[in-house]
Amino acid sequence: MSEHHVPLGGTGWFVWRDVALRGAGFPAGRFLEICDDELAAAADSGAGYEEAYAEAAERLSAAMGRIAVDGAFREAVAWQSPQVVRFTLDKVAAGEPRATRGGRRHELTIATYLQRYCLKNDTVGFFGPFGWARLVPEDTGIVVDPGTGFLSRRTTYFEDWAISTLAETLAALPEVWFWLRPRRALSASLTGRLLRRPFGRPVTLTVAELRVLALCDGHRTVREIVGDPPAPATVAALLRLREVGAVRIDLSGPLEPWPERTLAARIEAIADPSVRDRIRRPLEELTAARDGVAAAAGDADRLMKAQRELADTFERLTGREAGRRSGGLYAGRTLVYEDTVRSAEVQVGSRALAALAAPLGLLLDSALWLVNTVGGRYGALARQIFDRETARTGRADMPLLQLLTSLMPELGQLTLSPESEIVDEVVAEFQEKWARILSLPSADVREHRVSVAGIADRVALEFPVGSPRWSGARWFSPDLMVIATDAEALARGEAGYVLGELHCAANTIENRSFVSQHPDPGRLREATAASHPDGRLLIVPRADSPLTTSRMSRATELMLPGNAYLSIGGEAAEPPPGITMHSILDYSVTREGEVLVVRHREEDRTHPFLEAAGDLLTALTTNAFRPLGPSRHRPRVTVDRLVMSREAWTFPAAEPTWAALKDERSRYAAARLWRSRHGLPERGFIRVPSEKKPLAVDFRSLPMVNLMAKLIRRTAEAGSGEITVTEMLPDLDHLWLRDADGELYTAELRLIAVRPGASRPRNTGSRVS
């Protein structure tokens, strides 16, 4: 495909040379500080358990006290929740008794953070630094250079909403009004005098308003448009255009890593020095407060002081609260965030890739079938809706937005995890197919091993490979963990591999946080362009979408001139220079035989309908790769050297009755017995319906057993179904990512796999279902 792609053996797939390295920010061994082998042994044998429990409680209190005063731990928590430092860590550090209700609650809080920082592969702050690996042609396995120090870079950024709020405040100042530069709203569509907006009623503009609208090009100032002195009628027309959503009159800019720089440039463009100086000062003040937060890195107390000063500054300057979307996942809740880059550099040689190629290729083939089948069924449903609507209206076309919202009501938000009956049906079929392929043995078998040679024909029969139905379905993002005994064996290619998640129809490193932390974003841009040579049709999420955050948004560096970007209002952030964004209202859908195609009203070029629905289909399918359904006990399934599914156990939430025991000693002993009876590992992950992420647990740890009990009780009380326990693989004795001090970290390699599609003619449609 290009110099940035490597063939995945003979599978027909390619992978990017650049590989994301995701890992924990704290050494995995630190989690063991809250685990107690002596207590576990006493609980299992029953000998001297009461005395062992009392001694373990003392050891745990001491360990919690040490963790609560640890500088790195306090700093990590301060970045996420400064109030937890003040009201939890400080109390524990001061010797708060664990026997009190507050003491137990604070202990659980510390344990929750510790398991995340030590055992979760993440990319956030210094407790989940970004890292990068590179596929190299050398005949080696995986070679790690730990670098010097733990981090090579740490940067503090403003959240976009923080700068947007300040920009809104400054733009509202009366003296700034005449220096703003009105521009057409990207989501609005104009036909004659009729102005249409997504999800809004059409508005008929006056001739005078049309004349004013033509002047709103983003270059002329309000003063240049309305005159000096201002003409009242022109001012009235401009204000009405803003009221009906035809224009934006503000200082906001595109979603980008440094939004304050764009705001500063727009301020500098103000010709009146007195106005310019007045509104420059608030931005300089807020930026200085952000720089104070950045300078406090490494000192939790200084960091919290700087955070308070930043919050106070923001609230004083804007009159708004210094936070939003409380409790939301990936919500961009605070004013600033820190991204860091791990010093370690990793090279993945051809020997390692060769070991992965064949089994991973089979899994990718099945994943492509999954998304193609979902796309095909949505395509068939879209044709039914289209035929019904065109029969009703007598027209040959249908507005694209109307068809999309009829097909997928989720369009307005582009939510993180939308639900879909179609996806559920296809996943059920997907699991039935894998069950036939694997022929899983009886429930008492711990591991089921198969070979690529033994299942390849069945995979080909169950999952016939076709071309991706939309451009986004060309790429998949598998997370791979490595089972290693030592660095030398790892370098020789003597390692096992574990599939974590396989994100379907998605390039999960195209978001802004990954791209901004890459050593050469231009390389990612070239790889992106080579992966999609025909161009794409992409919907830009609304500003109020949970996907519109500083870290989750599509990186502007990867927005390509050959793509078409559609605004659905809300109002989507403006594109970077060189990128054109259209209103979705300027696109309609027609039939060409059995095919639905999308066409811009002023262009000949057409796109398959599923291309327009692609981002929505990705949102529906990205987490749909679940080849094995839940069962009482599911063995580990290994294909050659790749574990495609870890061993897991599923229980009704009401079954572990030990979780309801009020006495901690009895509860711990009963949990140990329950673990032994069912053959559960000491360490693993527990997933409950109420939590978006699994919790790392250890049955030797008092606080982790207490946390498990709490989750199980809540699940049982809510009547919300089942809990699942999954083995931790690799476990802590088979980790491979070391720092310069020799400390080991959990880690995973996130590959970007690409399936080339048949080249799509740029001016014709193509069959999509």
Secondary structure, DSSP 8 states (H G I E B T S, - for coil): --TTEEE-TTSS-EEESEEEEEE-SS-GGGGGGG--HHHHHHHHH-TTHHHHHHHHHHHHHHHHHHHHH-HHHHHHHHHH-HHHIIIIIHHHHTT--TTSHHHHHHHHHHHHHHHHHHH--B-SEEEEEEEEEEE-SSS-SEEEE--SSSEEEEEEEE-HHHHHHHHHHHHTSGGGGGG---EE-TT-EEETTEEE-TTS--EE--HHHHHHHHH-BSSS-HHHHHTTTT-HHHHHHHHHHHHTTSEE-S----S-S-HHHHHHHHHHT-S-HHHHHHHHHHHHHHHHHHHHHHHTTT-HHHHHHHHHHHHHHHHHHHSS-S--STT-TT---SSEEEEEEEEEEEEE-HHHHHHHHHHHHHHHHHHHHHHHHHHHHHHHHHHHHHHHHHHHH--SEEEHHHHHHHH-GGGGT--SS---HHHHHHHHHHHHHHHHHH----TT-SEEEE-HHHHHHHHHHHS-----SSGGGGEEEEEEEEE-S-HHHHHHT--EEEEEEEETT--TT-BHHHHHTSS-HHHHHHHHHHH-TT--EEEE--TTSTT-STTTSB-GGG--TTSEEEE-SS------TT--EEEGGGEEEEEETTEEEEEETT---EEEHHHHTHHHHHHHHTT----S---SEE-EEEETTEEEE--EEEEETTS-GGGG-SSHHHHHHHHHHHHHHHT--SEEEEE-TT-SS-EEEETT-HHHHHHHHHHHHHHHHHT--EEEEEE-SS-GGG--EE-TT--EE-EEEE--EE-------TTS-----
